[in-house]
Each structure stands twice: as C-alpha cells, then as structure tokens.
C-alpha cells in the first residue's frame, strides 16, 4: 500500500508543489565564475553589482575539507572590503565576492592551493591538501558608497557607545551595592558623588584645588577591594604626574584628584566603570574590579 494515498488531497498537492518549486529554484541557484568556481545560492538578493570605490560588508565563515572552522567573521564583526583595481589579481575569492549583491547568501568551494595562491605569508602548502576544498559560506549585508559608509560607521559607533553605556550602568549598580556594603561593614563614612565615586579626605591640605588642565603630582597606593596591592608610586619612590581632567587617567582619578587641595591625602573608592571596566588592566587588575587608591596631592600648577 502506498501511504501517500491515505493523505488528504490538499497535502498531496502541497508536497507536489514544494517538490516542483525545489526543482525549479535549484536549477537557478548556481552561478559559475570565469575561473570555474560554482557559487550555490541559498538566497538571492537584489540591487546592482559592486563598483570600484564601493564598500561591501558581509558575513563569512569557511572550513577546511575536514569541516574544521578556520574563520568566522559574522554579526558585529563582519568582513568589510572596498573594491578597487587590485581585486583583479588579489585572489580567486575576490572574483566570487564581485558577483554578489546585497542580500545574497551563498556557499562555494575553492581549493586550498587556489585560495592561498596570492598569499605569500601562507608558505608552502603540503601536496596532500593542495587540491582539498575549503568551503565558504557568505552572506552580503550591505553595499554602499563612501558617504554611506561614513554614515554607517557613525551609526555603528553610536550603537556601540549606547550598548557600552547601558552595560556600564548595569555594572555600576552592581558595584555600588558591593562598595556601599563594604564601606558600611568597615565603618567608613565616605562622600558619595553623582558619578558613583566614593572618597574620604584623610588629611586636609592647604590652598586651592586643581582644575581641569592642571598638571598634578600625585603619590598613591592602589589595591583591589579584597586588599591585594597592584601598584604603588610610594614603593617606586617616584610620584606620578598628569594633566587633570583630559582623559590621561581613569575617570575615577580625573574626578577624585580634583577634590584634593595641595598637600591633602585621601582614599578613592572607584567602581569599575570609572576604572578599567570589563577588560581590566596589566594582567593584575581583573575585569569589573572595584579599586581603592590611597592618594596624596603633592603639588599642582
């Protein structure tokens, strides 16, 4: 008994149409380059072909003949190329990219030897893999002229800044809860600023306080919240000088040193968004680390 005969008529019709559609679309889904590379389309986009001076942005993944992924440039980290006259001899992959339009999604194979033919840094390729294919998956997200690309870069930067600010706000809330609990449990009465910085003046100085642009000379001890020292100008026997308020140091210092008058000493309790953020620093300050600095403003001008 043929089981398909037991299906309702409309299901048989749907299956038939899908099979027919698949056959039709598959016959139109392959394009061959002048070098003989077969480009198989998952999806065809629209628009004009790429012209000299235009920028193309695309997602790219490729794997070796064993399926090992060698490169993944996708999402927020795509490939960005500007077409110019060098494409004619830069490599066979450029021949493929030159065919594509915005919205195209394709796969194609290039032999290992052909792919690395225009890459002197690749060195000698073993005979055993020269003819083995590298399989590429490529999706074109944008094609634009230089003015459009500048606007795109601006928008991407603003988007990145917005995301970073949001992450910093979230991390600041976490840090301040930890920091304020630390201060409370250690009976430390610190001044709280709008930015999230906490500070204590332990020894008053004399005279005025430095302003933005002042060259300040500072001694300090730097520790993690847990107490591990990571840096000290006192230990080196040499104070540190910098221009205040212009971004030469972490934000917590640019703000905090400005609260000291000449000769004053204090302690800065700095949440990570005002310090080194999620990346940390120097292999000794972890990401999202709250920092404590004992500081002394020796002089300024």
C-alpha positions in Angstrom: 0.0 0.0 0.0 1.3 3.5 -0.9 0.9 5.5 2.3 0.7 8.8 0.4 -2.7 7.8 -1.0 -4.0 7.9 2.5 -3.1 11.6 2.9 -5.8 14.3 2.2 -5.7 15.6 -1.3 -4.5 19.1 -0.3 -1.5 17.7 1.5 -0.5 15.7 -1.7 -0.9 18.9 -3.6 1.3 20.9 -1.2 4.0 18.3 -1.3 3.9 18.2 -5.1 4.1 22.0 -5.3 7.1 22.1 -2.9 9.0 19.4 -4.8 8.3 21.2 -8.1 9.4 24.5 -6.6 12.5 23.0 -5.2 13.4 21.6 -8.6 12.8 24.9 -10.3 14.7 27.0 -7.8 17.6 24.6 -7.7 18.1 24.9 -11.4 18.5 28.6 -10.9 20.7 28.6 -7.8 24.1 28.0 -9.2 26.4 30.6 -10.9 29.8 29.8 -12.3 32.6 32.3 -12.2 35.1 32.8 -15.1 37.6 30.6 -13.1 35.1 27.8 -12.8 34.0 28.3 -9.2 30.4 27.2 -8.7 28.6 29.6 -6.4 25.5 28.0 -4.9 22.8 30.4 -3.7 20.8 29.8 -0.6 19.1 33.2 -1.2 19.3 35.8 -4.0 19.4 39.4 -3.1 18.6 42.5 -5.2 20.3 45.6 -6.5 23.2 46.5 -8.7 26.7 44.9 -8.8 29.5 46.2 -6.7 31.5 49.1 -8.3 35.0 50.4 -7.8 35.2 52.6 -4.7 32.2 51.0 -3.1 32.3 49.1 0.2 30.9 45.7 0.7 30.1 44.3 4.2 29.4 40.6 4.6 29.4 37.6 7.0 31.9 35.0 6.2 32.6 31.5 7.5 34.9 29.0 6.0 36.0 25.5 6.8 38.7 23.0 5.6 38.0 19.7 4.0 37.5 18.0 7.4 34.9 20.5 8.5 37.2 22.4 10.9 36.2 26.0 11.1 39.1 28.3 10.1 37.4 31.7 10.2 34.2 33.2 11.5 33.5 36.9 10.8 29.8 37.4 11.4 27.3 39.7 13.2 29.1 42.6 14.8 32.4 41.5 13.4 31.8 41.2 9.6 34.3 41.4 6.7 34.5 45.0 5.3 36.2 45.5 1.9 36.4 48.3 -0.6 36.5 47.3 -4.2 39.4 48.7 -6.2 41.5 47.7 -9.2 43.7 45.3 -7.2 40.8 42.8 -6.9 41.7 41.5 -10.4 44.8 39.9 -9.1 44.3 39.7 -5.3 42.9 36.2 -5.3 40.1 34.0 -6.6 37.8 34.7 -3.7 37.5 38.3 -4.9 36.1 37.0 -8.2 33.3 35.4 -6.2 32.6 38.4 -4.0 32.5 40.7 -7.1 29.5 38.7 -8.3 27.3 39.2 -5.3 24.6 41.7 -4.4 23.1 42.9 -1.2 21.0 40.1 0.3 22.8 37.3 -1.5 23.6 34.2 0.7 25.9 31.7 -0.9 28.3 28.8 -0.5 31.2 27.8 -2.7 34.3 25.7 -2.6 37.9 26.8 -3.5 40.8 24.5 -3.5 43.4 25.2 -0.8 46.1 25.8 -3.4 43.9 28.4 -5.3 42.8 30.2 -2.2 46.4 30.7 -0.9 47.9 31.4 -4.3 48.1 35.2 -3.8 49.1 35.0 -0.1 52.9 34.9 0.3 52.6 34.5 4.0 50.9 31.2 3.6 54.2 29.5 2.8 54.4 26.1 1.2 51.2 24.1 1.1 51.6 20.3 1.5 50.8 18.3 -1.6 48.3 16.2 0.4 45.9 19.2 0.8 46.6 21.3 -2.2 43.5 20.1 -4.1 41.4 19.7 -0.9 38.5 22.1 -0.9 37.9 25.0 1.5 34.1 25.5 1.9 32.9 29.1 2.2 29.6 30.5 3.5 29.0 34.1 2.7 26.1 36.5 3.2 26.1 40.1 1.9 24.6 42.5 4.4 25.5 45.9 2.8 26.9 47.5 -0.3 27.4 51.3 -0.1 29.4 54.2 -1.3 31.9 56.1 0.8 29.5 58.7 2.1 27.0 56.0 3.0 29.8 54.0 4.7 30.8 57.0 6.8 27.2 57.4 8.0 27.1 53.6 8.7 30.3 53.9 10.8 28.9 56.8 12.7 25.7 54.8 13.5 27.7 51.7 14.5 29.8 53.8 16.8 26.8 55.4 18.4 25.2 52.0 18.8 28.3 50.6 20.4 28.5 53.6 22.7 24.9 53.2 23.7 25.4 49.5 24.4 28.6 50.2 26.4 26.8 52.9 28.4 24.0 50.5 29.2 26.4 47.8 30.3 28.3 50.4 32.4 25.0 51.5 34.1 24.2 47.9 34.9 27.7 47.2 36.2 27.7 50.4 38.2 24.6 49.4 40.1 26.2 46.0 40.9 29.5 47.7 42.0 27.8 50.4 44.2 25.9 47.8 46.1 29.1 45.9 46.8 31.1 49.0 47.6 28.5 50.6 49.9 28.2 47.3 51.8 32.0 47.3 52.1 32.1 50.9 53.4 29.3 50.2 55.9 30.8 47.0 57.2 34.1 48.8 57.7 32.5 51.9 59.3 33.9 54.1 56.6 32.0 57.4 56.1 32.7 58.3 52.5 31.4 61.1 50.4 29.2 59.8 47.6 29.3 61.6 44.2 26.8 61.5 41.4 29.1 59.5 39.2 29.4 56.7 41.7 32.8 57.6 43.1 33.2 57.4 46.9 36.0 59.2 48.6 37.3 60.2 52.1 39.7 63.1 52.8 42.0 61.6 55.5 44.3 64.7 55.8 43.4 68.2 54.7 45.8 70.2 52.6 46.2 73.9 52.1 45.0 76.3 49.5 43.1 75.8 46.3 42.1 72.6 44.5 43.4 71.8 41.0 41.1 72.4 38.0 40.8 70.8 34.6 44.1 71.2 32.7 46.2 71.5 35.9 49.4 69.4 35.9 49.1 67.5 39.2 51.8 65.5 41.0 50.4 62.6 43.0 51.7 59.7 45.2 49.4 56.7 45.5 48.9 53.1 46.6 46.5 51.0 44.5 44.7 47.9 45.8 41.8 45.7 44.8 38.8 45.8 47.1 39.9 42.5 48.5 43.2 44.1 49.6 45.8 43.0 47.0 48.2 45.8 46.1 48.7 46.1 42.3 50.7 49.3 42.0 52.4 52.0 44.2 54.3 55.1 43.4 55.4 55.1 47.1 57.1 51.8 46.5 58.9 53.1 43.4 59.9 56.3 45.3 58.6 58.4 42.4 55.3 60.3 42.2 53.1 60.3 39.2 52.2 63.5 37.2 49.5 64.0 34.7 47.1 66.7 33.3 43.9 66.6 35.2 40.5 66.1 33.6 41.6 65.4 30.0 41.4 61.6 30.0 45.0 60.8 30.6 44.0 58.6 33.6 40.9 56.6 34.6 37.7 58.7 35.2 37.8 58.0 38.9 41.1 59.7 39.1 40.2 62.6 36.9 37.3 63.3 39.2 38.7 62.2 42.6 42.1 64.1 42.5 40.1 67.3 41.8 38.6 67.0 45.4 42.1 67.3 47.0 43.9 70.5 47.8 47.7 70.8 47.8 49.1 68.5 50.4 45.9 66.7 51.0 45.6 62.9 51.4 42.6 60.8 50.8 41.2 57.5 49.7 39.3 56.9 46.4 36.8 54.0 46.2 36.3 53.6 42.4 33.6 51.3 40.9 34.8 49.5 37.8 33.0 51.7 35.1 35.1 54.6 36.5 38.3 52.4 36.5 39.3 49.8 33.9 35.8 48.3 33.1 35.3 44.8 31.9 38.7 44.5 30.3 40.8 45.1 33.5 44.5 46.1 33.0 48.0 44.9 33.0 47.2 41.3 33.9 46.9 42.4 37.6 43.5 44.1 37.6 40.7 41.8 36.7 37.7 42.9 34.6 35.0 44.7 36.5 37.3 45.2 39.5 36.5 47.8 42.2 39.6 49.7 43.1 40.9 51.6 46.2 43.5 54.3 45.9 45.2 56.0 48.8 46.3 59.3 47.2 48.3 62.3 48.1 48.3 65.5 46.1 51.9 66.7 46.4 51.6 69.7 44.1 49.9 71.1 41.0 50.4 74.0 38.6 
